[in-house]
Amino acid sequence: MNISKEVKFWSNILKIPLNQFARPYIKKTSSKNINHKGGFGHGTCNARIGDARLSEKILMGLKSISDYYLRKIYN
């Protein structure tokens, strides 16, 4: 995985400047079953939010999306 390429990918997707990203971490694995063919292939991205009100709004939005999909699955 090309670290700088993936950081640029997430920077573009999230519309966040490159200097706002902390040091990337790539988890080592011994599993040979993991591949990125046909999958997302860009890893995951963590976000830290330093504003309590913004954090609450984001968490409420995520809960709303989660509730929506859970209703679709179980109804």
N, C-alpha and C positions, 0 to 999 in steps of 0.2 A: 504494500500500500504506500503510495507516494503522499507523505504527510502534507507537504506544502500544497499539493493539488487538492487534497481533501479539505484543508482549512479554507482555501479559496472557494471551493464549492459551497461550504457552509456559510461563508461570509456573503456570498452572492445570494443564496437562498434566503438567509435571515436578514439581509440588508444591514449587516453589522460590519464596521471597519475591521480590517485584519489585526490592528493593534489592540482590539478588545478581546482577542482570544488568548487564553492561557496556554501553557505548554501542553501539547496533545499527548495522549497516552494510548499506546497500542498494546492490547492485551495479547500476550503470547498464548498459543494453544497448541496442543499436541494432536488434536483431533484432525484426522484427514477427511472427515465428512463435511467440513465447512468449506464452502466455495461461494463465490459471488456471481456465478453465471446465472443470468436470468433474474437475479435479485436486485435489491437496492444498491448494495455494494459500496456505500459511502460511510458505513459505520453509523454511530449514533453521536448525538451532540447534547451536551449538558448546558443548561443556561442558569446563571446566577443573577438574581434580580435584587438590586440594592434599595428598592423603593417598596415599602410595605403595601401601599395602596395599589400600585401597579401589580405587585405579586398577587394580591388578593383577587384582582380582576382577572388575571391570567388563570389562576387556579379555578375560579368560578366558571370561566369559559371552558376549561378542560373538563370540569365536572359535568357541565351541560352537554358537551359532545359525548362524553362517556354514557351519561343517562340516556341520551337519544339512541345510541347504538344498542345499549342493553335492552331498551324497550322494543327495538326492532327484532332483536334476537329472541326474546322471551314472549312476544305477543303474536 
